[in-house]
Amino acid sequence: MIGPVRAAILTALAVPLMIAAPGLAQADPGDPPPIYTQDEQCATTKDFVDKVHQANPGATPDQIADTYTRIMDEHNAYRGNEDARQRDRQYLLDNISRCGLA
């Protein structure tokens, strides 16, 4: 059973997961614009950071990223793909920094 904090965190993670792959790919000039704006990415990242801080007020960005990957691992999101895990972790850390949430 998923607790309310984990359920909220998983909900907050939905958008970062959907935007991580396109953000990491090299964009061609003819590519369509991103689905989510930087403001939307920051809002979603902030929601996740806030949820983690509710459970652990002193959590550092690294601890927040570790929480993210641990939750995703619990749901078999990476299926043993360490590159994907590290890519998602770094993407979250980059968003925390870029959005001024550190």
Secondary structure, DSSP 8 states (H G I E B T S, - for coil): ---HHHHHHHHHHHHHHHHHHHHHS---TTS---SS-HHHHHHHHHHHHHHHHHH-TT--HHHHHHHHHHHHHHTTSSTT-HHHHHHHHHHHHHHHHHTT--
